[in-house]
């Protein structure tokens, strides 16, 4: 007898928002509050590149919360450069704007290399 594969899903949370019950997936990684300088190159429609300055609010191995100098629409592809603390240099990552509201945005890293994942893990656990 052959068994069907089991797919594990992140734990779902239920919350109420404005009188409605909202079901959301729990985050895969814990976030660490971290305030460091960042800059983004946003690739907008028409092939134009837009430079935006930012600061991180939090960081995880899969993404970051940012405060931006100008709003970016959800779905925008960006190159995020983080200035690492302690003079450790810079870390550049491809990311996509997963959510945004005004000058706040959440980005999800796109295919980080093993070295980038290791460095992100160290930053998040420090």
C-alpha positions, -999 to 999 in steps of 0.1 A, spaced: 0 0 0 15 33 -11 10 63 12 3 98 0 30 123 8 25 145 39 29 182 34 35 201 66 19 235 67 29 264 90 6 267 120 -24 288 113 -35 316 136 -70 330 140 -74 367 148 -102 392 148 -98 424 127 -125 450 125 -151 424 136 -140 398 110 -122 365 118 -90 364 98 -69 332 94 -32 337 88 -2 314 85 24 317 113 58 330 103 84 304 94 112 323 112 112 346 142 120 382 136 147 402 154 142 439 160 172 455 143 177 491 132 203 495 105 207 516 74 196 502 41 192 513 5 171 498 -22 172 499 -60 136 493 -71 129 480 -106 97 497 -116 76 496 -147 93 506 -179 127 493 -168 133 524 -146 155 520 -115 144 540 -85 168 546 -55 152 545 -21 168 549 13 155 529 43 161 516 78 152 481 90 126 476 117 132 439 120 150 411 102 146 374 97 164 348 75 135 351 50 128 389 49 128 423 66 105 450 78 116 484 65 108 521 69 112 538 35 118 573 24 91 568 -3 64 542 -7 68 512 -30 39 491 -44 35 454 -34 52 431 -59 81 455 -67 114 437 -73 143 454 -53 179 450 -47 183 456 -9 217 466 5 221 464 43 250 482 60 260 456 86 268 466 121 303 467 135 319 477 103 313 442 88 306 457 53 274 454 33 250 426 23 231 429 -9 200 407 -15 173 404 -41 139 409 -26 103 415 -35 79 439 -16 55 414 0 34 440 18 33 477 23 14 505 39 26 540 33 62 543 42 64 509 59 71 477 38 78 441 43 102 424 19 108 387 12 143 377 1 144 359 -33 169 330 -35 196 340 -11 229 322 -15 241 298 12 266 325 24 239 351 26 216 327 45 245 321 70 251 358 75 214 365 79 212 337 105 241 352 124 225 386 124 191 373 136 207 353 164 232 378 176 
